[in-house]
Amino acid sequence: MTAFPIAEMDRTWDVIVVGGGTAGAMAGIAAARLRARTLVVEALGFLGGTATGALVTPMMRNTSGGANLNRGLTEELKARLQARGDAEISPDGNDGWFNPEGLKFVLEEMLLEAGGEVLYHTHFVHPEVEEGWVHGILVHNKGGLGRLRARVFVDATGDADLAVRAGAPYTAGDETGAHQAMTLRFHLGHVDLPRLHDFLVEIGMPQLGPRFLHLWMVWGRGSPLEPLFRRAVEEGVLLERDGDYFQAFSVPGRPGELSFNCPRIRPDLNDGTDPWQLSAAQVDGRRAVGRLVAFCRRYLPGCEHSYLVMVAPMVGVRETRRILGDYVLTLEDILQCRTFPDAICRNHYPVDIHPVRGERLRYEDRGEAPYFQPEAYHEIPYRCLIPRGLENVLVAGRCISATFEAQASIRIQQNAHGMGQAAGVAAALAALRGVGVREVDGRELRELLQQQGAYL
């Protein structure tokens, strides 16, 4: 058996964040601002994860009574993007419209200004664990295998890679094991947005103006675009499944461009932790992108001379593993608007399940439960970030401790920001005090987050 050499670093960090995505970048910024020696390990060459690598734009709104629930670092991020011309506020008050390329720059600036470090093009391989304590992680990059050490680790991989490989229990998928559908997003350029806007309004799809376009189609949901999709299927331009979910938005800072929240990957490819499925999803998605580009050019006025700007380098994954933490957030917690003394984030986003086969969702957007009132919200406790059996690891992002239905509500970007900020602050406190993450008082953490602008 061949023994591979492992490069030893001559230094250690207080906090290492594994994954510099939506939650991980914020975790790194928050930890570094508390003067913890912080390193963010990222597999790609930029921060932002699904927001930048999977082109997930705009940010979905998360409001209660018209007020944003995610503030703190999220507000600062939006302000910086707006100052660059890479974000705008739509006429209805939605401040989530942003340019993914600009976000890469802003997140990196915020991390480095805080004194944090980033190691790009580096893949997490495996943790080194002893009696629930992670002492180091093995990573791989152009330097080969290396060992990185820290006092506390934040797992922001999106799939709980670090926590699960360290032995933490987890669950995944719904009761049948199926995950939410995956998507490969893309951008279309040289679109005559005013002309497309007028067409959409004419067929009965109201818009906020040419700079804030939103077009959509789902079979049987009453979209004015459905007759065009039906014709395209009959004429062989689209497949039937291309109409299962279609959505596009304009992009601030990118005139004449549309960002598409589609195509949906074929139903049998839904496990984002399976490398073979991920590879097949990229292939399936690109083929579908080709069909959708042809559809737009042929059937949508204003898109006749458009071209494919880019296809996301990352498949958009909505849900895979979810840790079993010290508390498991449930659908009942959401519907009953439960609050917690150790809350780190508030949410009022609907339970948004993207099924793999287009069947009807099990939960309506309206109902009798308290959550369906306009000023309602529920909270996410700090304990959801603490994986059972591990002492110095926190998890942030879509893979925190929650049921399948609850995760479908809390997984959006702005909640990931809040979870990341909380994880970074808690990790810094634990590291600087030389204690485990459970010894960080959740009530103290909540107060610190409030001081940093969080709405708690």
MARBANU-611657 format. One line per 4 residues: their letters; for each residue z, x, y of C-alpha. Coordinates in pm, 1 decimal. Example, Ala and Ser with C-alpha at 12.3 -4.5 7.8 and 13.67 -1.06 7.14 Angstrom:
REM MARBANU-611657
AS> 780.0 1230.0 -450.0; 714.0 1367.0 -106.0
END
This chain:
REM MARBANU-611657
MTAF> 0.0 0.0 0.0; -102.0 136.1 339.4; 172.0 169.7 599.6; 44.1 106.3 951.6
PIAE> 200.9 314.1 1229.8; 401.5 118.5 1484.6; 418.9 252.1 1838.6; 772.2 247.3 1983.5
MDRT> 812.6 169.6 2352.8; 1057.5 395.6 2535.2; 1199.6 100.2 2728.8; 1335.8 -249.9 2681.3
WDVI> 1334.0 -567.4 2886.2; 1591.5 -832.8 2961.7; 1343.0 -1112.8 2892.9; 1013.4 -1113.2 2707.1
VVGG> 798.1 -1424.2 2737.6; 550.4 -1458.2 2453.0; 250.9 -1643.5 2591.7; 152.4 -1654.4 2958.2
GTAG> 19.0 -2008.4 2960.1; 122.1 -2319.8 3148.7; 491.1 -2287.8 3060.8; 503.5 -1913.6 2994.3
AMAG> 374.9 -1801.3 3332.9; 641.9 -2011.4 3503.9; 908.8 -1880.3 3268.1; 813.6 -1524.1 3357.1
IAAA> 815.5 -1595.2 3731.1; 1151.8 -1772.5 3714.8; 1319.9 -1499.0 3508.1; 1184.0 -1219.1 3727.6
RLRA> 1304.2 -1391.5 4044.7; 1658.0 -1368.2 3909.1; 1600.9 -991.6 3883.2; 1583.1 -985.6 3508.2
RTLV> 1346.8 -717.7 3378.6; 1070.8 -947.6 3257.2; 754.4 -893.8 3054.4; 494.5 -1162.3 2980.8
VEAL> 283.9 -1092.6 2671.9; -53.0 -1270.5 2685.4; -341.0 -1274.6 2435.5; -609.5 -1333.4 2699.2
GFLG> -687.0 -1143.5 3018.9; -533.8 -1398.9 3256.0; -240.3 -1635.8 3292.0; -247.2 -2015.1 3282.6
GTAT> -323.7 -2097.2 2919.7; -476.9 -2440.6 2876.3; -499.4 -2492.3 3253.6; -725.1 -2188.8 3295.5
GALV> -849.9 -2093.3 2947.7; -909.8 -2448.2 2826.0; -1018.5 -2575.7 3171.4; -769.0 -2863.6 3173.4
TPMM> -805.0 -3000.8 3524.8; -679.7 -3188.6 3718.3; -307.2 -3196.8 3649.3; -200.9 -3542.5 3536.0
RNTS> 27.7 -3722.1 3780.8; 395.0 -3755.2 3695.7; 559.5 -3979.0 3950.9; 839.0 -4231.1 3986.6
GGAN> 828.7 -4474.6 4275.8; 538.4 -4275.7 4417.3; 735.9 -3947.8 4432.0; 648.0 -3638.2 4227.5
LNRG> 903.2 -3568.6 3955.8; 799.0 -3204.9 3901.9; 886.1 -2990.6 4201.1; 1036.8 -2641.0 4223.7
LTEE> 778.6 -2384.4 4116.5; 520.0 -2658.4 4068.9; 528.4 -2745.7 4440.2; 499.1 -2380.1 4537.2
LKAR> 205.6 -2335.7 4300.0; 22.5 -2634.5 4448.2; 87.3 -2514.2 4804.8; -51.9 -2169.9 4728.1
LQAR> -360.5 -2319.9 4565.5; -417.8 -2546.1 4865.7; -384.7 -2250.1 5105.1; -661.3 -2072.5 4911.6
GDAE> -889.6 -2376.1 4916.2; -848.2 -2408.4 4539.7; -664.3 -2742.5 4546.8; -690.9 -3067.9 4739.0
ISPD> -500.2 -3392.5 4774.9; -710.3 -3698.9 4700.2; -701.0 -4007.3 4928.0; -461.6 -4181.2 4686.1
GNDG> -207.2 -3897.8 4722.8; -277.8 -3715.2 4396.4; -208.5 -3344.4 4460.2; -306.4 -3232.7 4108.5
WFNP> -675.0 -3151.1 4176.4; -723.6 -2773.3 4138.6; -970.8 -2497.5 4057.4; -883.7 -2315.8 3729.9
EGLK> -1023.3 -1984.2 3854.1; -800.9 -1992.4 4160.0; -500.6 -2070.3 3941.8; -548.3 -1741.7 3753.0
FVLE> -506.1 -1548.7 4077.4; -209.6 -1747.2 4207.3; -3.9 -1725.5 3887.4; -60.7 -1350.4 3859.1
EMLL> 36.4 -1299.8 4223.9; 355.4 -1501.4 4180.6; 459.7 -1307.9 3870.2; 393.1 -964.0 4016.4
EAGG> 552.1 -1050.5 4352.6; 867.5 -1149.7 4162.9; 879.1 -808.6 3995.5; 762.9 -927.8 3655.3
EVLY> 517.9 -741.8 3435.5; 231.2 -867.6 3222.5; 70.9 -714.9 2912.9; -272.8 -870.4 2867.7
HTHF> -499.6 -865.9 2561.9; -195.5 -843.6 2337.5; -128.1 -1065.6 2036.3; 214.7 -1150.6 1902.4
VHPE> 237.6 -1058.5 1532.3; 592.1 -1103.3 1404.1; 956.4 -1100.9 1514.8; 1226.9 -868.9 1388.6
VEEG> 1526.9 -1090.3 1313.5; 1881.8 -1027.4 1196.4; 2132.1 -1310.0 1150.7; 1955.9 -1534.1 1399.7
WVHG> 1907.5 -1266.8 1665.3; 1557.0 -1145.7 1747.7; 1581.6 -777.4 1836.2; 1214.4 -708.7 1886.3
ILVH> 862.7 -830.2 1827.9; 559.4 -664.0 1677.7; 241.9 -701.9 1882.4; -115.8 -586.9 1839.7
NKGG> -360.7 -470.1 2104.2; -607.6 -186.3 2161.8; -318.6 56.7 2116.2; -263.2 -70.4 1762.6
LGRL> 65.1 -214.2 1641.3; 357.4 -183.5 1879.2; 720.4 -289.4 1900.8; 863.8 -454.3 2213.6
RARV> 1237.4 -509.6 2257.5; 1435.8 -747.0 2478.1; 1770.0 -921.6 2497.7; 1623.6 -1273.0 2514.6
FVDA> 1284.1 -1413.9 2419.8; 1097.5 -1719.0 2544.9; 845.8 -1864.3 2300.7; 570.5 -2011.2 2518.2
TGDA> 294.3 -1979.9 2259.8; 231.1 -2354.8 2258.6; 259.5 -2357.3 1879.6; 614.0 -2216.0 1843.6
DLAV> 471.2 -1905.2 1673.1; 770.6 -1682.8 1751.9; 1039.9 -1938.2 1669.9; 878.4 -2048.6 1344.0
RAGA> 813.6 -1694.7 1221.0; 1174.8 -1614.0 1305.6; 1285.5 -1890.4 1069.2; 1340.7 -2188.8 1299.1
PYTA> 1279.0 -2529.5 1138.5; 994.8 -2738.8 1276.2; 778.0 -3042.1 1223.3; 412.3 -3108.5 1302.1
GDET> 176.3 -3401.7 1340.3; 251.4 -3769.4 1292.8; 398.6 -3932.5 982.0; 69.9 -3864.4 796.4
GAHQ> 49.7 -3502.3 911.4; -246.1 -3565.8 1145.1; -236.9 -3404.3 1487.6; -375.3 -3534.5 1813.2
AMTL> -746.9 -3476.9 1865.0; -862.8 -3143.0 2003.4; -1116.4 -3105.2 2284.8; -1353.2 -2830.7 2401.0
RFHL> -1397.3 -2874.4 2774.6; -1689.3 -2754.9 2987.0; -1819.3 -2745.7 3345.1; -2155.1 -2871.0 3471.8
GHVD> -2299.0 -2725.0 3792.7; -2565.5 -2811.5 4051.2; -2470.5 -3179.0 4042.8; -2560.2 -3396.9 4340.3
LPRL> -2209.4 -3543.0 4371.5; -2287.4 -3789.4 4656.3; -2576.6 -3935.9 4457.6; -2371.0 -3958.0 4139.9
HDFL> -2089.1 -4115.4 4341.5; -2318.1 -4387.4 4477.7; -2450.9 -4462.1 4130.3; -2103.2 -4494.8 3980.9
VEIG> -1989.6 -4727.8 4258.9; -2307.5 -4934.7 4219.2; -2249.2 -4994.9 3847.3; -1886.5 -5094.3 3904.0
MPQL> -1689.0 -4771.2 3857.7; -1483.9 -4734.0 4183.0; -1439.5 -4383.5 4324.8; -1224.7 -4208.2 4587.1
GPRF> -1526.0 -4029.5 4735.5; -1779.7 -3764.2 4628.0; -1513.5 -3487.4 4631.3; -1284.8 -3676.1 4394.0
LHLW> -1510.1 -3817.8 4124.5; -1371.3 -3955.2 3799.9; -1607.2 -4095.9 3538.1; -1514.0 -4210.4 3189.0
MVWG> -1632.1 -4392.0 2878.7; -1462.4 -4498.6 2555.5; -1632.4 -4736.9 2316.2; -1514.1 -5094.9 2361.5
RGSP> -1294.5 -5028.9 2668.1; -1521.4 -5190.4 2926.7; -1665.7 -4877.9 3089.4; -1976.3 -4948.0 3300.4
LEPL> -2127.3 -4637.9 3137.4; -2117.2 -4788.6 2786.9; -2472.1 -4933.5 2797.7; -2607.5 -4587.1 2884.0
FRRA> -2414.9 -4431.7 2595.4; -2543.0 -4699.1 2357.5; -2898.5 -4631.5 2468.8; -2849.7 -4255.5 2429.1
VEEG> -2725.7 -4303.6 2073.0; -3021.8 -4527.1 1990.1; -3262.6 -4270.9 2136.8; -3106.1 -3983.8 1941.3
VLLE> -2962.3 -3795.7 2237.7; -2598.1 -3856.5 2137.3; -2410.6 -3915.4 1814.6; -2194.2 -4225.7 1783.9
RDGD> -1875.6 -4017.5 1799.3; -1977.6 -3864.7 2133.6; -1872.4 -4194.1 2288.8; -1524.7 -4193.7 2136.7
YFQA> -1393.9 -4019.7 2449.6; -1585.8 -3907.2 2758.3; -1431.2 -3809.6 3091.8; -1522.3 -3590.4 3387.6
FSVP> -1374.7 -3490.5 3723.7; -1495.7 -3305.5 4031.5; -1327.6 -2970.6 4107.4; -1181.5 -2848.0 4440.8
GRPG> -1338.5 -2525.3 4563.0; -1642.5 -2574.1 4338.1; -1897.2 -2791.3 4524.4; -2153.3 -2960.6 4302.7
ELSF> -1949.2 -2909.7 3987.7; -1793.5 -3141.5 3728.4; -1519.1 -3058.2 3478.7; -1543.5 -3252.2 3150.6
NCPR> -1244.0 -3356.9 2939.8; -1466.7 -3376.4 2632.7; -1619.3 -3348.5 2377.3; -1356.4 -3456.9 2129.0
IRPD> -1367.9 -3238.3 1818.7; -1459.6 -3407.7 1490.4; -1165.8 -3580.8 1316.7; -1115.5 -3343.5 1024.8
LNDG> -1058.4 -3052.4 1264.2; -724.4 -3127.7 1428.4; -481.6 -2848.5 1331.0; -466.5 -2591.0 1609.8
TDPW> -256.4 -2355.1 1394.8; -530.3 -2322.2 1131.4; -761.9 -2033.7 1235.0; -1049.8 -2169.0 1026.1
QLSA> -1021.6 -2509.9 1190.2; -1001.3 -2351.3 1536.0; -1315.8 -2150.4 1465.6; -1500.6 -2454.5 1333.9
AQVD> -1379.3 -2652.7 1636.4; -1545.8 -2405.0 1874.5; -1873.6 -2444.6 1685.6; -1850.7 -2823.2 1663.4
GRRA> -1751.7 -2845.8 2029.0; -2040.4 -2632.9 2155.4; -2289.6 -2845.5 1964.2; -2141.2 -3157.9 2119.9
VGRL> -2146.1 -2996.9 2464.8; -2520.0 -2946.2 2422.8; -2565.6 -3315.9 2350.9; -2350.7 -3423.2 2647.2
VAFC> -2533.4 -3193.2 2888.4; -2862.9 -3346.6 2772.4; -2714.9 -3694.5 2822.1; -2600.2 -3619.4 3176.4
RRYL> -2937.1 -3475.5 3277.1; -3129.1 -3770.4 3133.7; -2912.9 -4070.8 3217.8; -2686.0 -3990.8 3515.4
PGCE> -2844.2 -3985.9 3863.7; -2750.9 -3665.0 4043.0; -2735.1 -3462.3 3721.1; -3110.4 -3422.9 3658.3
HSYL> -3113.4 -3056.2 3764.2; -2761.5 -2964.1 3655.3; -2683.2 -2666.1 3434.8; -2402.6 -2559.5 3204.1
VMVA> -2164.0 -2339.4 3404.2; -1919.2 -2255.6 3127.3; -1762.1 -2372.0 2804.2; -1387.1 -2318.1 2777.4
PMVG> -1296.1 -1999.9 2585.7; -1003.3 -2190.9 2433.8; -1011.9 -2514.0 2236.9; -790.6 -2770.2 2408.8
VRET> -498.8 -2835.6 2172.0; -263.8 -3123.9 2250.7; -8.0 -3095.9 1969.6; 74.9 -2878.1 1669.5
RRIL> 420.1 -2753.3 1567.4; 732.5 -2885.4 1734.9; 1062.9 -2706.5 1680.2; 1372.1 -2884.6 1559.2
GDYV> 1615.7 -2801.2 1833.9; 1976.6 -2874.6 1917.9; 1848.3 -3210.6 2042.2; 1531.9 -3396.1 1937.8
LTLE> 1382.7 -3608.5 2214.9; 1265.9 -3946.3 2081.6; 1044.7 -4232.8 2188.2; 1358.5 -4442.5 2230.9
DILQ> 1496.3 -4184.4 2475.8; 1179.9 -4226.6 2679.6; 1155.7 -4604.7 2669.0; 1525.9 -4649.7 2751.0
CRTF> 1509.8 -4396.0 3037.0; 1792.0 -4184.0 2899.2; 1943.9 -3913.5 3118.6; 2142.9 -3606.6 3016.3
PDAI> 2406.6 -3384.1 3179.8; 2202.0 -3077.0 3084.8; 1867.5 -3218.4 3201.8; 1605.2 -2963.8 3306.9
CRNH> 1308.3 -3193.2 3378.8; 1221.7 -3556.7 3456.5; 920.6 -3744.3 3321.1; 742.9 -4074.6 3374.9
YPVD> 407.5 -4002.5 3210.5; 293.4 -4262.4 2954.7; 293.8 -4202.9 2580.0; -62.2 -4067.1 2563.0
IHPV> -177.1 -4025.3 2202.3; -536.1 -3907.5 2152.7; -600.9 -4021.8 1794.8; -844.6 -3821.7 1582.1
RGER> -1051.0 -4123.1 1480.4; -1049.1 -4335.8 1792.3; -829.9 -4611.3 1650.2; -614.0 -4811.1 1888.2
LRYE> -292.6 -4650.9 2004.6; 36.0 -4783.2 1873.1; 200.6 -4798.4 2214.2; 75.2 -4985.5 2516.7
DRGE> 100.2 -4852.6 2872.8; 292.2 -5164.6 2971.5; 583.8 -5343.1 2812.4; 932.7 -5478.9 2855.8
APYF> 1123.7 -5150.9 2816.3; 1286.2 -4996.4 3128.2; 1033.5 -4709.1 3123.2; 750.5 -4939.1 3231.8
QPEA> 908.3 -5006.9 3570.4; 744.6 -4818.0 3861.5; 1060.0 -4626.8 3960.3; 1165.9 -4534.9 3606.5
YHEI> 1197.3 -4192.1 3447.3; 1373.7 -4019.2 3160.5; 1510.0 -3666.4 3137.2; 1457.4 -3374.2 2900.8
PYRC> 1779.0 -3191.8 2804.4; 1811.8 -2813.9 2787.9; 1907.9 -2848.3 2421.1; 1545.8 -2941.6 2338.4
LIPR> 1448.8 -2583.5 2426.7; 1694.8 -2423.5 2181.0; 1561.5 -2382.7 1825.3; 1813.0 -2432.1 1547.7
GLEN> 1923.0 -2113.9 1373.1; 1822.9 -1873.0 1652.3; 2061.8 -1725.1 1906.9; 1847.7 -1558.4 2172.3
VLVA> 1523.1 -1755.5 2167.2; 1415.3 -2043.8 2388.5; 1099.7 -2251.6 2347.6; 905.1 -2398.0 2640.1
GRCI> 595.5 -2613.0 2662.8; 434.3 -2863.9 2430.9; 620.3 -2735.4 2121.7; 977.7 -2815.9 2229.9
SATF> 1203.6 -3033.0 2013.3; 1057.9 -3384.4 2026.7; 910.2 -3646.5 1797.6; 533.8 -3692.6 1776.3
EAQA> 539.3 -3994.3 2009.2; 779.0 -3835.1 2259.8; 573.1 -3516.2 2270.9; 267.5 -3723.3 2362.7
SIRI> 443.3 -3818.7 2685.9; 600.7 -3488.4 2792.6; 318.9 -3244.8 2705.0; 137.1 -3254.2 3041.7
QQNA> 104.4 -2946.3 3262.6; 358.3 -3030.6 3530.3; 629.5 -3095.5 3271.5; 538.0 -2764.6 3107.2
HGMG> 592.5 -2600.6 3447.1; 941.0 -2751.3 3465.8; 1028.5 -2653.9 3110.3; 900.0 -2303.1 3171.7
QAAG> 1101.2 -2261.6 3490.2; 1416.0 -2381.1 3311.3; 1356.5 -2151.6 3013.9; 1300.7 -1853.2 3242.2
VAAA> 1618.8 -1917.4 3440.7; 1827.4 -1973.6 3125.5; 1682.1 -1666.0 2955.8; 1762.5 -1451.0 3259.9
LAAL> 2120.2 -1583.5 3272.8; 2174.1 -1514.1 2903.1; 2021.2 -1167.4 2919.4; 2204.3 -1054.7 3231.7
RGVG> 2536.0 -1183.7 3094.0; 2478.2 -1043.9 2746.8; 2523.8 -1379.8 2571.7; 2323.0 -1612.8 2351.1
VREV> 2119.6 -1897.2 2494.2; 2371.4 -2160.3 2375.1; 2636.9 -1996.3 2591.8; 2438.7 -2084.8 2903.1
DGRE> 2600.9 -2402.1 3036.2; 2331.3 -2667.2 3067.4; 2509.4 -2822.5 3365.0; 2513.0 -2490.2 3547.3
LREL> 2145.5 -2445.9 3463.7; 2071.6 -2788.8 3608.6; 2250.0 -2699.5 3933.0; 2056.3 -2372.9 3963.7
LQQQ> 1728.4 -2555.3 3911.5; 1827.0 -2806.2 4180.4; 1890.2 -2514.7 4417.9; 1538.8 -2391.5 4337.2
GAYL> 1389.8 -2726.3 4437.2; 1378.3 -2907.3 4104.8; 1412.1 -3285.4 4124.9; 1717.6 -3344.5 3905.5
END
